[in-house]
Amino acid sequence: MRLASTFSLRRCQILAITHSEQSALAKINDFTLAYHVPLIRLNDNYDITHLVPVMYILGAIGRLLIK
């Protein structure tokens, strides 16, 4: 949040990739890509659902930029 706030103060546009449009980051950015997946935890502790969609979206954006 601190880094996003710093970029915002310097008039940089911010894109948030988040699982909730209501997250604190989504509220202060310029663009939001929200994804919705059911929460899956391993051993009732490790959340494995939030980073996978983000990595996929970043990879897809990267592949589009290369073209």
C-alpha positions, 0 to 999 in steps of 0.5 A: 500500500505504501508503494502504491501510495507513493506512485499515486502521489507522483501521478503514476497510473496504478493497475491492481490485480486483486481478488476483490474490488473492495480491497484497499489497493483497488480503492486507490488505483486507476485500474482494477483487474479483479478475479474471482476464484474459490478459496483453497487452503492446504493444511488449513493454513496455506492459501494457494488460490490468490497468486496463481491467477495473478501470475497467469494474468501477468504472463498473459499481459507479457505475452501480448506485449511481446507481440 
